Amino acid sequence: MTVKNEISRHSNFYVSTVTFLVEDSLFKVSREPFEKESEVFCDMFSLPQGSSVVVEGTSDENAIRIDRTSKDDFEQLLKALLHRKYGSQPNLPHGIEQWTSVLKLSTAWNFERLRQAAIDALTESGIGAVDRVVLSQRYYIKNWLLPALNELARRPEPIILEEAQRMGIDIALKLASVRERVTIRSTFSAYEL
């Protein structure tokens, strides 16, 4: 009589994958970092699945469609999400534009640790004050706004039209008012000496 051994999946080395469709590209990646690091994906993956329905994300034909996201932005998110823990530095996003893509999607999908990694990388990159103002407003980075505005208020060069348009008219006008006050104070202080 033959005893049939039951086959089991290894607890650490049997990886569940998920397939995403972004623009015209399919991405098949480990599901684990999405479940562990993003509230949005964790909630999505925990939704009950009907028994007669093919589960979204389990095949190329039934990929999870990610709309209103560029393929390049998603690729940068994957690089940061997968390579910061398991890969090497050359595979991480590099440059302000790539880390901004990571910041954008990590904020939208609640990847808190990845979002902080993007903020740290952008800070280390020496991102300019205008960019810090714009990104702090767009992605809710509270500790960037005031220092960036102070830097712009104290710099000798005036705010140019392109910078004002990027920051928004409200901030640009408030900044111009502060710059004017700083200039007036500096002028009066010079006369008092």
Phi, psi and omega in degrees: 000133181264137177261124181272121177280136178279134180269136179232158178276136179294138185292331182255333189239034171235102191264133173272133181248166177221144180247128178245146172246116179235120188054245183249018184238140174264138177235122177245113187224168176298137181281334187307309183295332177291318179291319185280329190250349182235122176299322183298309181288324177301314178296318181298315182287340182270356178295141180295142179253137176292152183287332183265358184260137174287129185288129179296135178096358183268352180205167177298323181287338183234044182291155173283118182277125178252103180270162178057031177224133179280152178301319181295316177301315181294321178298319179294320177299314180297319178302312182292318183293317186268325186272338181292332181263320188247346188250199182248161183306318181300338180273350177287156173302150176220142181096158184296316183297316182292317179290333175294323175299317179296316179300315181302307184284325179293328176290314182297324186252015175056048169267085189298312181293322179291322176300315180295323177298320178294317178298316179298316180296319179293321178298313179295335182286350181078034180305141184290164183297318180297316178298321178296321177297311182298310182292326180296325178283318184290322187242017171058053177256089188299319186281003175265329192296303185298313177299322179293319178295320176300316179299317180290326180292330185263348182289148183289330181284141178289162174286126180270165185304316181299320178294318179298318179295319180294320182283336184102146186297321181300310181293318182299318180291318177297319179295319178298320178296316179296316180300321179296317178296319179297318180295317180297315178299317180297320180294312179297321179296324180293322180288330181289336181284000000 
